[in-house]
Amino acid sequence: MGTAVTLVTTASARCPALLIAAPASGQGKTTVTAALARLHTRQGRRVRVFKCGPDFLDPHWHQLASGAPVHQLDLWMNGEADCAQRLHDAARESDLILIEGVMGLFDGSPSAADLARHFGVPVLAVVDASAMAGTFGALAYGLRHYRPGLPWAGVLANRVGSARHADMLRDGLHDADDWMGALMRVQPGNAPAAAKAGAALLPERHLGLVAAHELDDSLQRLDAAADALAATPLGQMTVEELQGWAVDFPAPASKIAVPALLAGHTVAVGRDAAFCFIYAANVQCLEQMGARVVFFSPLHDAALPDCDAVWLPGGYPELHTAQIAANTGMQASLRAHAEAGKPLWAECGGMMALFESITLADGSAVPLWGLLPGRVTMQKRLAALGPQHLTVAGHTLRGHTFHYSTSDSSAPVVARTARPHEAVAPDAGEALYQQGSIHASYFHAWFPSSPEAVAHLLGGEGHA
């Protein structure tokens, strides 16, 4: 079935917007983005937050802070038209749009800077100034002027040691209007209980931030960050001042209509502490395809809900191996589902749980569900990272890969992923395994990039 295109005549939508970026990862842009969203949401404003590039963890914090779904924006993974549509739709119903960048401002292709220039969104740079003084000004100047035509909002100093330190940083700026304030380093006296003694306000683990739903005091942490931001010039801006960052988001010339390839199908989506890497836009896409989406817990539920297909997403199965192995009811239910010829799409961590065993970082081997032959082994370093595309039944999905384990399986490999603008190679990319009605890969798919491919994975052969 082809993809329909509908002409759009809606006028542009105007809304204040900021892209929060940094010179590198680890500078604090997630904390600042979530704090700014929380601050304005508390004041009664409608805030929509987006994440630049593929990321499953930061959006948990941004959704908690804003109370609204968080979608990804990536000029390659989404495509320009999809990004434009999401921004236009958000601008029509919001008082403020925030976009968190990825890595450093100019890192990657396309980069956060490319997105800012393409849509005219002003950039707020967050800089960890804990170990600098006058160089802060040079860094801010370079970020602002490195690429001509970059929309600019200013710079916020993070992890500042004292008021005197803040003064030194501000005095080093070439343009005093760039100063958006200073956030002080978290100290025992100005942090929530769980973040005292020098601990991070938003804690991390090997794949990034700990998800907000895993902590009992997540909202308290966000409120503490918002309170700190409220003392800065950035946090004290009025509604009228925010209009200085207003952007016109034109409606795309055409809107791609999602074909109803899963009409009448019920898709069960695993969702719990072990399986939580779910793009909100993927669930939205399934619903737009006509599917009824139901959620279940692979860790805690004894059986699958009544469904036609299963999506087992990525997450942290390596942290929950005992529960996975002990849930023999779910194991039997998944096996019966597959033996009945019903589709099962397993992504990254979801695929890992289907193998026979996993070797953990300490060398111990633990059994898993055994629906796929082979085993996975945890690594101390990243095994793969980056954008990828995967062709399924003649249709190409875009997405990415990010994992700390490797797999060894005799399951048939029916396709492989490749990097953007590169051809598939037999010894590169991620394998797509197929065992009966099971498709499994380390590849994380962005469903809106090809509903037809998704229909093949979740709707069976007759729906490709």
Secondary structure, 3 states (H helix, E strand, C coil): CCCEEEECCCCCEEEEEEEEECCCCCCCHHHHHHHHHHHHHHCCCCEEEEEECCCCCHHHHHHHHHCCCCEEECCCCCCHHHHHHHHHHHHHHCCEEEEECCCCCCCCCCCHHHHHHHHCCCEEEEEECCCCCCHHHHHHHHHHHCCCCCCEEEEEEEEECCHHHHHHHHHCCCCHHHEEEEEECCCHHHCCHHHCCCCCCCCEECCEECCHHHCCCHHHHHHHHHHHHCCCCCCCCCHHHHHHHEEEECCCCEEEECCCCCCCCEEEEECCCCEEECCHHHHHHHHHCCCEEEEECCCCCCCCCCCCEEEECEECHHHCHHHHHHCHHHHHHHHHHHHCCCCEEEECHHHHHHCCEEECCCCCEEECCCCCCCEEEECCCCCEEEEEEEEECCEEEEEEEEECEEEECCCCEEEECECCCCCCCCCCCCEEEEECCEEEECCEEEHHHCHHHHHHHHHCHHHC
